Structure formats: structure tokens, C-alpha cells
Amino acid sequence: MVHVIQADEAKAERTLAEESKGADKLMNRRALLLQKQEDCTRKIRDLGTVPSGHEKYKNKTVDQLIAMLEKVNTKLKKYRCVGLSRHTSWCVSDALLMCLLDRYIIWTVT
């Protein structure tokens, strides 16, 4: 009778250990999925609002969007020789030109 009770206890302990191991796996999986959900939510928030012209892309498939993006990237490749310094100097010279033009207009008006 004692051996039967001890065998039942041992069996219950093994079952409890297996269930505990399964519960730990589920909790770890849940933690990973919650972390993934937080990462995705943060990435969506970092993207910001959807631009107003998004309607024309709404009915396109992912493959079509990727093809469109590749076309745009190939068109942009011809401008890769224009560095940041050239762009910056152009913006500065453009701003200076506009300032001088404003001064000239004010000078000629008065």
C-alpha cells in the first residue's frame, strides 16, 4: 500500500515537472511575442502618419510596390554623384541669391 502511494506521488511529481516545463516554455514564448509586438508598434509609431497620396498605392500588391521602388531607385542612381557638400553649397547659394534678389527689389522700389 505504501509503495503504491509512493509510486503515485512520484508519478504526480513527474507530471507536475513536465507541466511546469511546458508552462515555462509558454511563458517564454509569450514574452518573446510581447517583445515583438512592442518592437512592431514602435516601428509603426516611428514611421509617422501616412502621406495624403497613399490611396494610389493602396490597391497594389507587395510585388508591384517593390517593382515601383526599384524603378525609382534606378532613376535616383544617376544623382548619386551629387554629394551632400554640393547640395549644401547649392542650398546656401540659392538662399544667398534669394536674399540678394529681395534686397534688389526693395532698393529698386524705394
C-alpha positions as CSV (number, residue, x, y, z in Angstrom):
1,M,0.0,0.0,0.0
2,V,2.8,2.4,0.8
3,H,4.6,1.5,-2.4
4,V,1.5,2.3,-4.4
5,I,1.2,5.7,-2.7
6,Q,4.9,6.5,-3.3
7,A,4.6,5.4,-6.9
8,D,1.5,7.7,-7.3
9,E,3.5,10.6,-5.7
10,A,6.4,10.0,-8.0
11,K,4.2,9.9,-11.0
12,A,2.4,13.1,-9.8
13,E,5.8,14.8,-9.3
14,R,6.9,13.9,-12.8
15,T,3.7,15.1,-14.3
16,L,4.0,18.3,-12.3
17,A,7.6,18.8,-13.5
18,E,6.6,18.2,-17.2
19,E,3.6,20.6,-16.8
20,S,5.9,23.2,-15.2
21,K,8.4,22.8,-18.1
22,G,5.6,23.3,-20.6
23,A,4.3,26.3,-18.7
24,D,7.8,27.9,-18.7
25,K,8.1,27.4,-22.5
26,L,4.7,29.0,-23.0
27,M,5.6,32.0,-20.7
28,N,8.9,32.4,-22.6
29,R,7.1,32.3,-25.9
30,R,4.6,34.8,-24.6
31,A,7.4,37.2,-23.5
32,L,9.0,36.9,-26.9
33,L,5.8,37.7,-28.7
34,L,5.0,40.6,-26.5
35,Q,8.5,42.0,-27.2
36,K,8.0,41.5,-30.9
37,Q,4.6,43.3,-30.6
38,E,6.3,46.3,-28.8
39,D,9.0,46.5,-31.5
40,C,6.5,46.5,-34.3
41,T,4.3,49.1,-32.5
42,R,7.4,51.3,-32.0
43,K,8.4,50.9,-35.7
44,I,4.9,51.9,-36.8
45,R,4.9,54.9,-34.5
46,D,8.4,55.9,-35.8
47,L,7.1,55.8,-39.4
48,G,4.7,58.6,-38.6
49,T,1.5,59.4,-40.3
50,V,0.6,58.1,-43.8
51,P,1.1,60.7,-46.5
52,S,-2.0,62.0,-48.2
53,G,-1.2,60.4,-51.6
54,H,-1.3,56.8,-50.2
55,E,-4.6,56.0,-51.9
56,K,-3.0,55.3,-55.2
57,Y,-0.8,52.6,-53.6
58,K,-3.5,51.0,-51.5
59,N,-4.7,48.5,-54.2
60,K,-1.2,47.5,-55.3
61,T,0.4,44.2,-54.3
62,V,3.7,44.0,-52.4
63,D,5.4,42.8,-55.6
64,Q,4.1,45.8,-57.5
65,L,5.2,48.2,-54.8
66,I,8.7,46.6,-54.7
67,A,8.9,46.9,-58.5
68,M,8.0,50.6,-58.4
69,L,10.5,51.2,-55.6
70,E,13.2,49.5,-57.7
71,K,12.4,51.7,-60.7
72,V,12.6,54.9,-58.6
73,N,15.9,53.7,-57.1
74,T,17.4,53.1,-60.5
75,K,16.3,56.6,-61.6
76,L,17.9,58.0,-58.4
77,K,21.3,56.3,-59.1
78,K,22.2,58.9,-61.8
79,Y,22.2,61.5,-59.0
80,R,24.4,59.6,-56.6
81,C,27.5,61.6,-57.8
82,V,25.9,64.7,-56.2
83,G,27.2,64.7,-52.7
84,L,26.0,66.4,-49.6
85,S,28.6,69.1,-50.0
86,R,27.3,70.0,-53.4
87,H,23.7,70.0,-52.3
88,T,24.6,72.1,-49.2
89,S,26.5,74.7,-51.3
90,W,23.7,74.9,-53.8
91,C,21.2,75.5,-51.0
92,V,23.4,78.2,-49.4
93,S,24.0,79.9,-52.8
94,D,20.3,79.7,-53.6
95,A,19.4,81.2,-50.2
96,L,22.0,84.0,-50.8
97,L,20.7,84.6,-54.3
98,M,17.1,85.0,-52.9
99,C,18.3,87.3,-50.2
100,L,20.2,89.5,-52.7
101,L,17.2,89.5,-55.0
102,D,14.9,90.6,-52.2
103,R,17.4,93.4,-51.4
104,Y,17.5,94.5,-55.0
105,I,13.7,94.6,-55.3
106,I,13.5,96.6,-52.1
107,W,16.2,99.0,-53.4
108,T,14.5,99.5,-56.7
109,V,11.1,100.1,-55.2
110,T,12.3,102.9,-52.9
